[in-house]
Amino acid sequence: MLRNYLLTAWKVFMRRKLFTAINLLCIVLTLTVLLVAIALLQNAFHPTGVEGKSERFVQILMTQATHTDRHSRRTSPLGYKIIDQYLKPLPGVEAVSASALAESTSIYQDGRITNVDVRYTDAEYWQILDFKLLSGRLYNDDDVAQGRYVAVLNQSTARKLFPGLPYLGQKFNVGTQQMTVIGVVEDALQLNAYADIWVPLTAQPSSDYRTKQWGTFTAMLLAHSADDVPRVKRAIIDAARTVKLDDPKQFDTMQFWGDSKLEVFSRTLLSSEAEDAGAPKLLATIVGLMLLFMALPALNLVNLNVGRIMERSGEIGVRRAFGATTRQLVAQLVLENVLLCLAGGVCGLLCAAGVILWLESSGLIPYLHIDINLPVFGYSLLVTLVFGVLSGLIPALKMSRLDPVRALKGTA
């Protein structure tokens, strides 16, 4: 039975090649966009590689201060003082890292100007993020405590600054400080990992950052296990309530939250003050948009399939006259569409891989590296099956209920 279905499907595809090509193109374009979007979202919300421990750590990007009796409000990245006094002492946390936001600077060498992004961090930064060390070493607690002028570069920046030279031991200036390269890591693009050069935070020109409650710092807190993350989040909220602000007449209450990767994007986009950052709402919106995007071409495929199947009214009439049931006819028609969608899914997967390779090599998104892994491939198969059922079931049900006499007369 299945063999007959497959042979019939092949003959139908070859009979009207234009319809087949249009349907296939519609499927391929839609699935390519969906697969690239899913891969990018997965890389952002559930990254592997350098932020492979993201299920175990939370991050604080912004803090908000208000006054109970006034309408004053301030939103800003953390100051180092808040991290040092209120977050680092939290019990039951494996590591707490303070890192400044990446800042752009220019490096002058041999008549060349190279624009780079520099990030000042502590040593715990390297414990939480899993950078792949290519040569040398990462700076440690002693380097930070002593304020040594050492630096870690990513591979692309090392090649730009020192083409054809050994990287380790090379010197360059960041502002007025002369840095020595002690390590080179693999390029990485993630929210917390992005930079060209990493330098100990104690190597900054001024130590004023230590006394500021507002600044340019973010914090990452690594829990012992993923099960401990909810407890760490509650501890962070409680710690925010205990902050004593420098000017209580202007602000007397501070809030900050430990967010997962998804919650960081949600809190930023929705400006949410909820404990869950409105992440379920954001996720529902993304899923809804994907379903809508998928539904539009599905409706187009339904119309195309209705036209294609209308031409087969005679064939359907003959099969009905010889006793074919509605279930058999629906199975045949839906199977044809599912096969077409699976073929489009394979082509879409190859096209998506090509688009991702182009994005990685184009430099539009620096250091982008995305894998179409097994979960993404599973999503693609699921999407193609949904396409096949949605776009084939409606016309199949309609045509399978044709009256045999009217179908044979061509009056269906």
C-alpha positions, 0 to 999 in steps of 0.5 A: 500500500505504501509503495503504491502511495509513493509511486502515485505521489512521484507521478503526481509531482512529475505531471505538474512540475510547475506546481511542484516547483512553486510549492517546493520553493515556498517551503524552502524559503520559509523553512530556511528563515525559520531554521536560521532564526531558531539557530540564532535564538538557541545561540542567544538563549541556550548557548554552548561553548564559552557560555556553556555553563549558562544553565548554572549562572545568572547575570545582573546587567542593570540596577534600578533605584527609586525613592518611596516618596518621590518620583525619582528613578535611575537605571544604570549598570552596577557600580563595583561597590555593589558587587563587592559589598553585596554580591560577592559575600552571598553564601552558597555561590561557587563564583561571583564575577565583576566585569565592565562593559566592553569599551572601544579604544584605539591602539596605535602601532607602527603607523597603524590604528586598530579599533578594539573593544576592551573589557576589564574583569576580575579573575573569577570571570575566567572560572564562569566562562569557558574560553578555549585557551589557544596559547599562554595563560589567563590572568589569575587572582594574583595578577588582579590583586597586584594590578599587573598590566597584562592582557588576554587577546582573542585570536583575531585581534592578536593576528591584527596587532601582531601579524606574523609575530609570536603573540605572547610577550608582545606589548601594546598601549591601552590609553596610558598603560602598556600591556603585555600579552600573556594569553590568546583565546578563541574568538567568541560572541556572547553577551558576557564574553564579547570583547577583543581584549581582556584586562584585569580591572585593577589595571584601570587608570583610576581606582575610583571605580571601587567606591561607586555604586553606579558604574559600567559593571555587570555581575555573573553569579555561578551556582553549584548546580542548576537546581540552586539557581532559583535560590541564588535568584532569591538571594540576589533580590534579598541582597538588593533590599539591604543596599544602603544608598550613598544619597538616601534623600535622592534614592532610598530603594534599589532593585536588581535581579539575577537573570537567565539568558532568556530573562536578560533579553526579556527584561531589556526588551520589555523593561519588566520589573517582574521576578521572571522578567516577563520571559514567558510573555516574550517566549510566547510572542516569539512562538506566536510570530513563528507560527504566524510566519509559518501559517501564511505560506501554509495557507498559500500552499493550501490554495495551491494544493486545492488547484492541483487536486481539483485537476485530479477530480477524475482520478478521485472519482474513479477511486471513489467509484471503486470503493476507496474510502475517505480515509484512504484518499486523505492519507494519499493526498496528505502523504504527497504533501508531507513528502514534498515538505520533507524534501523542502525541509532537507533543501531548507536545512542545506540552505540554512546551513549555507546562510549561517556559513555566509553570516559567519564569514561575512563579518556582519556579526563579529565572531559569530559561530553557530551550529545547526545541531541535532535539536535544530534539525529536530525542529526542522523536521517538526516544522516540515511535518506541520507544514505537510499536515496543515497544507495538505489536510484541508484540501484532502478532506474537501476532495476526498468527499467528492461525489463520484458521479459529479467528479467523473463528469468533471462538475466537482 
